[in-house]
Amino acid sequence: MENLTLREKLDRLNRIRLANLPTPICKLNNVSRELGKNIWVKRDDFTGVEMSGNKVRKLEFSIAAALEDGCDVLITAGGIQSNHARATAAAAARLGLKSHLVLSITDAPKTEGNYLLDQMFGAEITLLDENGNVTLPEKIEEVAEAYRKNGHKPYVIPVGASNGVGNFGYLNAMREIAEQEESLGLSFDAIVCAVGSGGTYSGLYLGNRLFGLGRRVAGFTVSNNKDYFANVCGKIVNDTLALLGEEADEERSFEIIDGYKGLGYAISKADELQFIAGVAAKEGIVLDPVYTGKAFYGLYNEVKKGTFDSCENILFIHTGGQYGLFPKQDQMAEALAEN
Ligand SMILES: *Cc1c(COP(=O)(O)O)cnc(C)c1O
């Protein structure tokens, strides 16, 4: 791929089309008025219905790689309400592949939200007790080995499809954003997303760098913390660069912000749920409790604190996840009643 431009290289990557793209960008008028900034949202929750959210952008590349290798089973993993696992199961069903999900649990799960959809898409499911003595990688390998023994060719997609290949999804999304900036006649001073397994942030970060856009790219952690993600994202970025035949990047300027994870990954607090309901009431937009609700709450607070004072136009990526609201419907109802 030596003598090709970056855009040519990206256009030649192996990809299958699964997402409805480009996704629209719209302005949140009431939140913008409140904050004294132009707050825009890129509706990556519009990438589909069954495959809604950010993971399908990555799966276009991960599954293309699986098909190129002649694989017939997609194995992936996540939490019990994983949006990524649900999108993978839906994609497998559409493509006539098998899917096998390893979902981690702390107690007996209810068949609801994404976990209900996983079962409707015909996924095989292995539940893994988070407090048991088998690790996630061990369980995934055990599942993969059983398929190999039965004459299948499994392909393992990592949690969140956050690796070098999956990263092409948001590298391309950055190009899509740059094209939309032109037609909107503006440029976003900051582009902001949730950081869950690091792939979305890594793709946006690398796209910004490789296309020379010079935007501020900020991510809000909803699990782990910024030191953990500085490592994870650094590795993802370099894996992608290697696949493109580009030199590794050792000089990083990630803007990963902690402080809005709340009680922990996928655990909600009343104030977070009330914030989500407030945005729904003000804008007619539904954020999810695990990722976008926390990240947008973070952005809202950081804008108020002055962290984004130098920015006029801020683009928040709505990465989807609305099915995750339904397993929290009782807690949301309580939060609404308290309000
Ligand atoms: C997975 C996910 C994220 C986080 O994206 P990563 O690429 O894993 O960091 C954000 N929002 C939603 C709805 C998700 O499902």
The ligand as an SDF file (V2000), in Angstrom:
LIG
                    3D

 15 15  0  0  0  0  0  0  0  0999 V2000
  -19.4480    0.5150   23.3840 C   0  0  0  0  0  0  0  0  0  0  0  0
  -20.1750    1.7910   23.5090 C   0  0  0  0  0  0  0  0  0  0  0  0
  -19.5060    3.0120   23.7200 C   0  0  0  0  0  0  0  0  0  0  0  0
  -18.0320    3.0950   23.9570 C   0  0  0  0  0  0  0  0  0  0  0  0
  -17.3020    2.9530   22.7930 O   0  0  0  0  0  0  0  0  0  0  0  0
  -15.8540    2.2700   22.8440 P   0  0  0  0  0  0  0  0  0  0  0  0
  -15.4430    2.2680   21.4520 O   0  0  0  0  0  0  0  0  0  0  0  0
  -16.0820    0.8970   23.4110 O   0  0  0  0  0  0  0  0  0  0  0  0
  -15.0150    3.0840   23.7540 O   0  0  0  0  0  0  0  0  0  0  0  0
  -20.2330    4.1820   23.7630 C   0  0  0  0  0  0  0  0  0  0  0  0
  -21.5700    4.1530   23.6360 N   0  0  0  0  0  0  0  0  0  0  0  0
  -22.2440    3.0150   23.4650 C   0  0  0  0  0  0  0  0  0  0  0  0
  -23.7040    3.0910   23.3810 C   0  0  0  0  0  0  0  0  0  0  0  0
  -21.5780    1.7860   23.3830 C   0  0  0  0  0  0  0  0  0  0  0  0
  -22.2760    0.6710   23.2060 O   0  0  0  0  0  0  0  0  0  0  0  0
  1  2  1  0
  2  3  1  0
  2 14  2  0
  3  4  1  0
  3 10  2  0
  4  5  1  0
  5  6  1  0
  6  7  2  0
  6  8  1  0
  6  9  1  0
 10 11  1  0
 11 12  2  0
 12 13  1  0
 12 14  1  0
 14 15  1  0
M  END
$$$$
